[in-house]
């Protein structure tokens, strides 16, 4: 009888994870569809390369730094669903409004607002996911969520590419993305009504250490931040493709869709390996994606495509097992704040890296590529150190 109850709990945890994955699927159709053309859209409206780099990086900065506050509030108030719903609403409805932007400054503000909404909802959502994945495996659960997420991330850019192919224009693309935004919110309310208390999935707490966050946690955070610093935002990559005419306007979102498809597959693959081998799998992921920068910025059409595939491999690891690892490092009562710290430092790093690479692009693409590769490479020793400390503590 006891085993039957456990099976039911696992099944419910799996269903909950899938429901949130479907929410992310529709949400990603919305804002990843938009992100696949944001760089070109800003360029069309008159923005320069440094502006594109700063806007993309600042959007990520806002999208990550405010998660510190949101994560703290999630821990203190336990209002996971309210925070998540508010965040998704802001996140999603900023996208269709881009159709009305007549100047790059207005478009830039809306792009930042979209990231602001994501910053509100992500820690609370990840906290709920961490409860459910305690039943089905952290890596597998976050990997499954990321895979569903990336189905949307593939579909969104493909929809946009199709609209552009039939000469629909950027404004029509943004307007059409209102439909998946509404579907995401409907699914979110279904998840809330079906599973109002996700915390009930996790019955056992991690043993508290002397400090709220261990030394291993901070070593891991520094390693992750180095990866973020060296990872070029797709907006800058798309800007480069358009400027040098390596990839046509129709193919740019298709390249992004391919990368997101690889993202989904690698998230499941690395998630499975994470449950078996731990965070050492991140080292393999970093090695796998290390050479995307020289390929996308120096290569022709074919090499740029290979570079985007490697870029997708790295993103799959960053969006799945990097989050899964946090769940195993901190106490359940501090997990929302831990996700906030993780995302804040990651976001600041992404912003600084994106802004600097936007500047480096105008100075020398060689400098940009060198910076990207080196920053990612030096994260590897820190990841190995964190792996050893976790193994020792275990």
N, C-alpha and C positions, 0 to 999 in steps of 0.2 A: 504493500500500500504506500509506503514511504517513497519508494522509487517512482511510483506513478505520479505522486505529487511533484517530485523533482522534474520529471519529464514535462508535466504541464507547465511548470514554471519556465523551463527552458524554451518550450514552444511559444509561450507568451512573450518571453524576452526576444525571441527571434522575430515574431510578428511585429513587436514594437519597433525593433531595429529596422525592419523592412518598411514600416509605415513612415518613419522619419527619413528613411532613404528615398521614398517616393516624394516626400515633401521637398527634399533636396534636389531630386530629379527635376521637378517642375521649376523650382527656384533657379537651378542652374541653366535650364533652357532660357530663362529670362535674363539673368545677368551675365552669364558666360556668352550668350548670343550677343549681348551688347558689348562685352569686352573684346570680342573678336573683331569689332569694327571701331572701337573707341579711339585707337591710335590714328587710324586713317581719317576718322570723322574730325578729330581735333586738327589734323593736318589740313583737311579740306576747309575748315573754318579759319585757318590762318595761323595756327600754333606752330612754334619751332620745336626742334628736337629736345633742347633743354626743358622747354615747357611740358612736352609730352612726358619726359622722364620724371619731372617734379610732380606733375599731376598724378601720374600712375603711382609714384612712390608715396606722395602725401595721402592719396586715397587709401593705400595699404597702411600707412602710419595711423590714420584715423581708425581704419578698420580693425587694427590690432591693439593700439594703445588703450582705447576706451574699454577694451575687454577686461582690463585690470579692475575697473570700477564695476562693470557688469558682473564679473565673476565674484567679486566681493559681495555685491548685493544678492546674488543668487545663494551664496552660502548663508548670509544673514537672514534673508527674508523667506527663503525656501519657495518663493513665487516663481518657480521654473517656467511654468506655462505662460504666465502673464508677460514675463520678460521676453520669452521666445516669440510670442505672438506680436508684441509691439515691434520687436526688431525685424521680423520678417516683413511686416507691413511697410515699414519705412524702406527697407532694403529693396523690396520688389517694385513698389510704385514709383520710385525715382526713375526707373528705366524708361517707361513709356513717355515720361515728360521730356526726355532728351529729344524727342521728335519736334518739340517746340523751341528748342534752343537755336537762336539765330547767330550767336557769337560764341567763340571758343570759351570765353570766360564763364558764360552761363552753363555751357555743357560741362566745364570743369567742376563747377559747384555741384551740379547734379550727380556727377560721377563720385564726388566725395561724399555726398549725402547717401548714395547707395551703399558705399563702404561703411558709413556711420551706422546704418541699419544693421548691417552684418555684424558690426562690433557689439551691438546690444544683445543680439540673440545667440551668438555662438557659444559662449561659456556655459550658459544654462542648458542649451541643447546638448553640448558635449558631456555635461555632467549627467544628464538623463541617460545618454548613451552609455556612459561608463557604468551606470548601475545595471543596465540590461546586458552589457557585454561581459559582466562578471559571471554570467551563467553560460555564455556560449563561446567564450574566449575573447580576450581583448583585441588581439590582432585580427582575428577572423571577423569579429563584430564591426570594428572600425573599418576594416578592409571592405566588408560587404556594404556598409553605408557609403564609403567612398566610391565603390563600383557603381552603385545606383546613382549616386551624385554625378558621376562622370557620364552616365548614359544621357543625362540632361545636358552635360557640358559638351558632349558630341553633337546632340540633336540641335541645340541652340545655334551654334555656328553654321551647321548645315542648312538650317532653315533660313538663316541670314544670307548664306551664300546663294541659296536658291532664289530668294527675293532679288538679290543684286543681279543674278544671272538674267532674270526677266526684266531688268531695268526698273526695279521697284524703287530704288533710292534708299538712302540711309534713314530718312524720316519714316518711311513705311515699315522698315525693319523694326525700329523702336516701337512704333504703334502696335504692330502685330504681337509683340512680346507681352502685351497686357493679358493675353489669354492664359499662358502658363502661370503668370503671376497669380491670377485668381484661382486656378486649379491647385496651386501650392497651398494657399490659405485654406481652401476647403478641406484638403487632406490633413492639414495641421489640426483643424478643429475636430476631425474624425478621430485622430490619434489622441487628442486631449480627452474627448468624451469616453473613449474606450479604455485608456490607461491614465487615469487622473493622478496616480501616485507612483511614478516610475521608481522612486527610491526604494519601494518595497521589493524590487528585484534583488537588491543586494542586502544580504542579512549579516554578513561578516565584515568587520572593519579591519583595516590594516593596523598593525601594532604601531603606536606612536613612538617616535624617536625622541631624544632629548630636545632636539631642535624641530621646529615645525617643518622646515625643508632641509633635507640632508645635503652634505657636501656633494654627493653624487648628483643630486638634482641640479645644482648650480653648474657643475662641470658639463652636464648634459645640455643645459640651457645655453652655455657659451658655445658649445659645438654647433648646436642648431642655429644660433645667431650667425655664425660664420658662413654656414650654408646659405642662409637668407641674404646676407650681404652680397654674396657672389652670384646670386641667381637673377638673371636679367628678366624683367617683366615682359610679357608678351607684347604690350603696347609699344615698347621700344623696338622689339624684334619686328613687329608689323610695320612700324615707321621705316625701319631699314629696308625691308622688303619692297615697300612702295617707292622709297627714294631712289634706290639703285635698280629698280625694275627687274629684280630677280624673280619675283612671284607676282602674278597679276592680281588685281583687286578681287576677282572672283575666287582665286585660289588661296588667298591669305586666310579667310575664315575656314576654308577646307583644311589647310595645314593645321590650324588650331584644333579643328575637330579630330584630326588624326592623332594629335598629341593627347587630347583628352581621352580618346579611346585607349591609347597605350597607358595612360594614367589609371584608367579603371582596371585594366588587366593586371598591371603591376601592383596596384593596391591590394587586390585579392591575393596575388602571389606572395608579396612581401608580408602581408598580414598573416598568412598561413605559416610562413617561415618564422615570423616573430614569435608566435605562440610556441614554436618548437625550439628556437635558438636564442630568443631575446634580442636586445637592442644591437647586438653585433651585426645583425642583418642590415642596419643602416649604413654600415661601412661599405657593404656590397652595393647598396643603392647609390651612394655618393660616387663610388668608383664608376658605376654604370653610366651616370649622367655627366661626368666630369668634362667631357669633350664637346658638350652641346654648343658652347659659345663659339669656338673656332669654326665649327661647321656651319652655323647659321649666319655668322657675320663675314666669313671668308669664302664659303662655298657657293657654287651655282645652285640651280634648282634641285638637283638630286641630292647633293650633299646637305643642302639646307633642310630638305625633308628628313634625312637621317638625323640631323641635329635636333629637329623638332620631336622626333621619336625619343631621343635620349632626354630631351627636356621633359617630355611626358613621363618617362620612367622616374625621374627625380621628383616631379610633382606628385606622383602616386605615392611615393614613400613619405613625402612631407605631409600630405593630407591624411594619411592613415596611421602608419606605425609611429610617427613622431607624436601624435596625439595619444595613441594607445599606451606608449611608454610612460606617460605622465601618470596614468591611472595606477600603475604598479609602484610608483615612487612616493606617493603622499597619502596621508590619512584621508578617509572619506569625508570628514567634516571640513577639511581645508582644500578639497579638490577643486571647487569652483574658483577659489582665489589662485590656486596653482595654475589652472588653465589660463586665468587672467594674466598672471606673470609671464607664463610661457608665450602667450600670444602678444603681449605688449613688447617684450624684448625682441621677439621674432619680427614684429611689425616695424619697430624702430630700425632694426637692422635692414629690413627690406627697403624701407624708405631711404635710408642713407646710401645703401647700395644702388638703388634705382636712380636717385638724384645724381650720384657721382658718375654712374655709367652713362647717364644722359649727357653730362658735361664732357666726359672722356670721349664720347662718340664724336663730338665736334672737334676735339683735339687730335685724337688718333684712335682708330678702331683697334689697332694692335694693343694699345694700352688697356682698352676696355676688355678685350679677350684675356689678356694676361692677368688682369685684376680678378676676373671671374673665376678662372681656373685655379689660381693660387688660393683665394679665399676658401673655396670648397675643399681643396686638398688639405689645408692645414686643420680642417675640422676633424679629419680622420683620427689623428692621435688622441684627441680628446674623447671621441666616441669609444675608442678602444679602452681608454682609462676608465670611463664611466662603466663600460661593460665589466671590467675587472673588479671594480668596487662593488657592483651589484652582485656579482658572483661570490665575492668574499662575504658580503653581508648576508647573502642567502645561505 
